[in-house]
Amino acid sequence: MPVFSVVSNPEFLREGSAIADSFYPDRIVLGAADEQAIELMKRLYDPILNQVFDPPIYAPRPDDFETFLS
């Protein structure tokens, strides 16, 4: 029997700036009853949380953007 978890991850994307809002969010909200699922989502979001990726040319990192963990 398959085992799965449900994670709620609402999006806070503005029309016309969804790509920039995805790469440089002002918040990330996760909800789940399963701590393992939350840890997996944290690993998936790690590059965004720590800004350890090369910004795409079409969505440069804002000069005043601060990482979540700074």
Secondary structure in CASP SS format (residue, H / E / C, confidence):
PFRMAT SS
TARGET T0000
AUTHOR 0000-0000-0000
METHOD secondary structure of the structure
MODEL  1
M C 1.00
P C 1.00
V C 1.00
F C 1.00
S C 1.00
V C 1.00
V C 1.00
S E 1.00
N C 1.00
P C 1.00
E C 1.00
F C 1.00
L C 1.00
R C 1.00
E C 1.00
G C 1.00
S C 1.00
A H 1.00
I H 1.00
A H 1.00
D H 1.00
S H 1.00
F H 1.00
Y C 1.00
P C 1.00
D C 1.00
R C 1.00
I C 1.00
V C 1.00
L C 1.00
G E 1.00
A C 1.00
A C 1.00
D C 1.00
E H 1.00
Q H 1.00
A H 1.00
I H 1.00
E H 1.00
L H 1.00
M H 1.00
K H 1.00
R H 1.00
L H 1.00
Y H 1.00
D H 1.00
P H 1.00
I H 1.00
L H 1.00
N H 1.00
Q C 1.00
V C 1.00
F C 1.00
D C 1.00
P C 1.00
P C 1.00
I C 1.00
Y C 1.00
A C 1.00
P C 1.00
R C 1.00
P C 1.00
D C 1.00
D C 1.00
F C 1.00
E C 1.00
T C 1.00
F C 1.00
L C 1.00
S C 1.00
END
